[in-house]
């Protein structure tokens, strides 16, 4: 997963330091400043996972947004 995450340049920052993900055990929380950035991050994680014979569980995947506007971008996992 480090391969996918190291190329991701996120726009979320805390104290001036860019934060692109939070990891705990076998979970990864991706952080993105906009929908296109999030879609790109999910796509990179999906490709990296498949390179190692793993896949992201679409049933367990959740998206949270901190916005008053509804999401306009469709984010796909495993097609």
ZIURWO-V415951 format. One record per residue. OMEGA is omega in radians with two decimals (999 if undefined). D_LAST is the distance of its C-alpha to the last C-alpha in Angstrom with 1 decimal. Layout:
BEGIN
OMEGA,D_LAST
OMEGA,D_LAST
END
This chain:
BEGIN
3.12,19.2
3.12,22.2
-3.12,21.0
-3.04,18.0
-3.09,20.2
3.12,23.3
-3.10,22.0
3.10,20.8
-3.07,23.6
3.12,23.4
3.08,25.7
3.12,26.5
3.07,29.9
-3.11,32.4
3.13,35.9
-3.13,34.9
-3.13,32.6
3.11,28.9
-3.11,26.7
-3.11,23.0
3.01,22.3
-3.10,24.2
3.06,24.0
-3.12,25.6
-3.13,25.5
3.13,21.9
3.04,20.5
3.02,19.5
3.11,19.9
3.14,18.6
-3.13,21.0
-3.12,20.5
3.10,23.0
-3.05,20.7
-3.14,17.3
3.11,16.6
3.12,17.8
3.12,15.6
3.11,12.4
3.13,13.8
3.13,14.7
3.12,11.5
3.12,10.0
3.11,13.2
3.13,13.2
3.12,9.9
-3.14,11.4
3.12,14.7
-3.09,13.8
3.08,12.4
-3.14,15.7
3.10,17.7
3.13,16.0
3.06,14.6
3.11,11.3
3.12,10.9
3.14,11.6
-3.14,9.6
-3.10,12.8
-3.09,15.0
-3.14,13.4
3.08,15.5
3.06,16.2
3.13,19.8
3.08,21.4
-3.07,25.0
3.09,25.5
-3.13,27.4
3.11,25.0
3.14,21.9
3.14,18.5
-3.07,17.6
3.08,14.4
-3.13,11.0
-3.03,9.4
3.02,5.7
-3.12,5.4
3.12,3.8
999,0.0
END
